[in-house]
Amino acid sequence: MSNRPQFDVKMTSEVFISFYWYKTELEQICREYKLPSYGTKAELTNYIVKFLDGVPSSNIKSVRKIRRDTSKKLQSKDIRLDTKLLNSGFSLNKEARKFFEEYYNVQKFSFCKSMGIKMREVEKSGDTKATVADLIHVIENTEKDATPNKEEQTYQWNNFVRDFMNDELSKKYKSPMKVAAILWKLVRNSNQEKKYSHELMVKNNKLIETYLK
């Protein structure tokens, strides 16, 4: 298991993407080398990969060409299925939450991760035809469509914890989240795949034995 090196412009893109980087670190790297520094973690990673592959920073442009118009504010009563996601004032805010609560007839509606991903995809592509109906389609088909995408890859820690907690061995520890954090740090700072495995806990049992019940 290799320790993560400091970022260096002489680093290959293959080495760079084999390690875990926090979003704040990616933003700092982008600012230092005059790359676009706003966007999702996947987008920032892509800018840096291009830079390491030899593309001049001046030729690396932000993929976010069209931004949502946040100057307009839609009330929940004004939101309909055909309301555009771009340049209409629509946003995933409390008014949108009220709309979805009424639409689904529930007391409390929580935005799901796939909705945020859809909004960013629409913004990135400048899709002016996308509507609230498309968001509803995403909500109702999230579990059916498990196709991975770049954005999903940024949720590695959450997936790691989920898989750790699903392991029966995790129930033997009095502070499971502390144990998960210790194991995650090992994986994060290595060039291994950023996933939990049962073997990881077994292999490092000496490191976490103080947390046994």
C-alpha positions as CSV (number, residue, x, y, z in Angstrom):
1,M,0.0,0.0,0.0
2,S,1.7,3.2,-1.2
3,N,1.4,6.5,0.7
4,R,0.0,9.4,-1.2
5,P,2.7,11.7,-2.6
6,Q,2.5,15.5,-2.6
7,F,1.0,16.9,-5.8
8,D,3.7,17.8,-8.4
9,V,3.4,18.9,-12.0
10,K,5.8,16.1,-12.9
11,M,3.3,13.5,-11.6
12,T,1.6,11.4,-14.2
13,S,-2.2,11.6,-14.5
14,E,-2.3,7.8,-13.8
15,V,-0.5,8.3,-10.5
16,F,-2.7,11.3,-9.6
17,I,-6.1,9.5,-10.1
18,S,-4.9,6.4,-8.2
19,F,-5.0,8.4,-5.0
20,Y,-7.8,10.1,-3.1
21,W,-7.9,13.9,-3.0
22,Y,-10.2,16.1,-1.0
23,K,-12.2,18.7,-3.0
24,T,-10.5,21.5,-1.2
25,E,-7.2,20.1,-2.3
26,L,-8.3,19.9,-5.9
27,E,-9.6,23.5,-5.8
28,Q,-6.2,24.7,-4.4
29,I,-4.3,22.8,-7.1
30,C,-6.6,24.3,-9.8
31,R,-6.1,27.9,-8.4
32,E,-2.3,27.5,-8.2
33,Y,-2.0,26.4,-11.8
34,K,-4.6,28.7,-13.2
35,L,-7.1,26.0,-14.0
36,P,-10.9,26.4,-13.6
37,S,-11.5,26.0,-9.9
38,Y,-15.3,25.9,-9.7
39,G,-17.3,22.7,-10.2
40,T,-17.9,19.2,-8.9
41,K,-15.0,17.1,-7.7
42,A,-15.2,15.0,-10.9
43,E,-14.9,18.2,-13.0
44,L,-11.9,19.5,-11.0
45,T,-10.2,16.1,-11.3
46,N,-10.7,16.2,-15.1
47,Y,-9.1,19.6,-15.4
48,I,-6.0,18.5,-13.5
49,V,-5.8,15.2,-15.5
50,K,-5.8,17.2,-18.7
51,F,-3.1,19.5,-17.3
52,L,-0.9,16.6,-16.3
53,D,-1.4,15.1,-19.7
54,G,0.2,18.1,-21.3
55,V,-2.7,20.4,-22.1
56,P,-1.7,24.1,-21.4
57,S,-3.8,25.6,-18.6
58,S,-4.9,28.4,-21.0
59,N,-6.5,25.7,-23.2
60,I,-8.5,24.1,-20.3
61,K,-11.8,25.8,-20.1
62,S,-14.6,25.4,-17.6
63,V,-17.3,23.0,-18.7
64,R,-19.9,25.1,-17.0
65,K,-20.9,27.4,-19.8
66,I,-24.5,28.2,-18.8
67,R,-25.3,29.0,-15.2
68,R,-28.7,28.8,-13.5
69,D,-30.3,32.2,-13.3
70,T,-30.6,32.7,-9.5
71,S,-31.9,36.2,-9.8
72,K,-35.4,34.9,-10.3
73,K,-37.2,33.3,-7.4
74,L,-40.0,30.9,-8.1
75,Q,-42.7,30.3,-5.5
76,S,-43.9,26.7,-5.0
77,K,-47.3,27.7,-6.5
78,D,-45.6,28.8,-9.7
79,I,-43.7,25.5,-10.2
80,R,-45.3,23.1,-12.7
81,L,-44.2,19.9,-14.5
82,D,-43.2,21.9,-17.6
83,T,-41.1,24.5,-15.6
84,K,-37.6,24.7,-17.1
85,L,-34.7,23.7,-14.9
86,L,-32.5,26.5,-16.4
87,N,-33.2,30.2,-16.5
88,S,-36.6,30.0,-14.9
89,G,-35.6,30.7,-11.3
90,F,-36.1,27.0,-10.3
91,S,-33.6,25.7,-7.8
92,L,-33.5,22.9,-5.2
93,N,-34.6,25.1,-2.4
94,K,-37.5,25.3,0.2
95,E,-40.0,26.3,-2.5
96,A,-39.1,23.3,-4.6
97,R,-39.4,21.1,-1.5
98,K,-42.9,22.5,-0.9
99,F,-43.8,21.6,-4.5
100,F,-42.6,18.1,-4.2
101,E,-44.3,17.6,-0.9
102,E,-47.6,18.6,-2.5
103,Y,-46.9,16.6,-5.6
104,Y,-46.2,13.4,-3.7
105,N,-48.6,14.3,-0.9
106,V,-46.1,13.8,1.9
107,Q,-45.4,15.9,5.0
108,K,-41.6,16.1,4.4
109,F,-39.7,15.7,1.2
110,S,-35.9,15.3,1.0
111,F,-33.9,15.9,-2.1
112,C,-32.0,12.9,-3.2
113,K,-28.5,12.8,-4.5
114,S,-29.6,11.9,-8.0
115,M,-31.6,15.1,-8.2
116,G,-28.5,17.2,-7.5
117,I,-26.6,15.2,-10.1
118,K,-29.3,15.8,-12.7
119,M,-29.3,19.6,-12.0
120,R,-25.5,19.7,-12.5
121,E,-25.7,17.7,-15.7
122,V,-28.4,20.1,-17.1
123,E,-26.2,23.1,-16.1
124,K,-23.1,21.5,-17.6
125,S,-24.7,20.7,-20.9
126,G,-26.8,23.8,-21.1
127,D,-30.0,21.8,-21.6
128,T,-32.7,24.5,-21.8
129,K,-35.4,21.9,-22.6
130,A,-35.1,20.0,-19.3
131,T,-38.1,20.4,-17.0
132,V,-39.3,19.5,-13.5
133,A,-40.9,16.4,-15.1
134,D,-37.3,15.2,-15.9
135,L,-36.4,15.6,-12.2
136,I,-39.5,13.5,-11.3
137,H,-38.4,10.8,-13.7
138,V,-35.0,10.8,-12.0
139,I,-36.6,10.5,-8.6
140,E,-38.8,7.6,-9.6
141,N,-36.1,5.7,-11.5
142,T,-33.1,6.1,-9.3
143,E,-33.2,2.6,-7.9
144,K,-34.0,1.1,-11.3
145,D,-31.1,2.7,-13.0
146,A,-27.9,1.9,-11.2
147,T,-25.6,3.0,-14.1
148,P,-22.5,4.6,-12.5
149,N,-21.3,8.0,-13.6
150,K,-18.4,10.4,-12.7
151,E,-20.4,12.2,-10.1
152,E,-21.2,9.0,-8.2
153,Q,-17.4,8.4,-7.8
154,T,-17.2,11.4,-5.5
155,Y,-19.2,9.7,-2.8
156,Q,-16.5,7.2,-2.0
157,W,-16.5,7.9,1.8
158,N,-20.3,7.4,2.1
159,N,-20.1,4.2,0.2
160,F,-17.2,3.0,2.3
161,V,-19.1,3.6,5.5
162,R,-22.2,1.9,4.2
163,D,-20.3,-1.2,3.2
164,F,-18.4,-1.2,6.5
165,M,-21.6,-1.0,8.6
166,N,-23.0,-3.8,6.5
167,D,-20.1,-6.1,7.6
168,E,-21.1,-8.2,10.6
169,L,-17.6,-7.6,12.1
170,S,-18.4,-3.9,12.5
171,K,-20.9,-4.8,15.2
172,K,-18.0,-6.0,17.4
173,Y,-16.7,-2.5,17.9
174,K,-17.9,0.1,20.4
175,S,-17.0,3.0,18.2
176,P,-17.7,1.8,14.6
177,M,-17.4,5.2,13.0
178,K,-13.9,5.7,14.5
179,V,-12.9,2.3,13.2
180,A,-14.3,3.2,9.8
181,A,-12.4,6.4,9.8
182,I,-9.1,4.6,10.6
183,L,-9.6,2.1,7.8
184,W,-10.7,4.8,5.4
185,K,-7.6,6.8,6.0
186,L,-5.5,3.7,5.1
187,V,-7.4,3.3,1.8
188,R,-7.6,7.0,1.1
189,N,-3.8,7.5,1.3
190,S,-3.0,4.5,-0.8
191,N,-3.2,3.7,-4.5
192,Q,-5.8,1.0,-3.9
193,E,-9.4,1.2,-5.0
194,K,-11.3,3.5,-2.6
195,K,-13.7,0.7,-1.4
196,Y,-14.3,-1.1,1.8
197,S,-13.6,-4.9,2.0
198,H,-13.9,-7.4,4.7
199,E,-10.2,-8.3,4.2
200,L,-9.3,-4.7,5.0
201,M,-10.7,-5.1,8.5
202,V,-9.2,-8.5,9.1
203,K,-5.7,-7.4,7.8
204,N,-5.6,-4.4,10.1
205,N,-7.3,-5.9,13.2
206,K,-4.3,-5.0,15.4
207,L,-4.7,-1.4,14.5
208,I,-8.3,-1.2,15.6
209,E,-8.4,-3.8,18.4
210,T,-8.6,-1.1,21.1
211,Y,-12.1,-0.3,19.9
212,L,-13.5,-3.8,20.5
213,K,-16.4,-4.1,22.9
